[in-house]
């Protein structure tokens, strides 16, 4: 918006930092809310694997078939 719509660059930088802080706070609230369920799902208190990491981030798919199988029914 700063490039095409004339938004001052200082406001653009503040907007970007506000979005980042909001994302971190949102992830912190989700983790605090579901930490007990994550511990049960992961198999113990404080154990973390990639099984529950999809709640907070995205990872590349290991093969094209798994990508198509996860999106297929919902693409219509």
Secondary structure, 3 states (H helix, E strand, C coil): CCCCCCCCHHHHHHHHHHHHHHHHHHHHHHHHHHHHHHHHHHCCCCCCCCCCHHHCCCCCCCCHHHHHHHHHHHCC
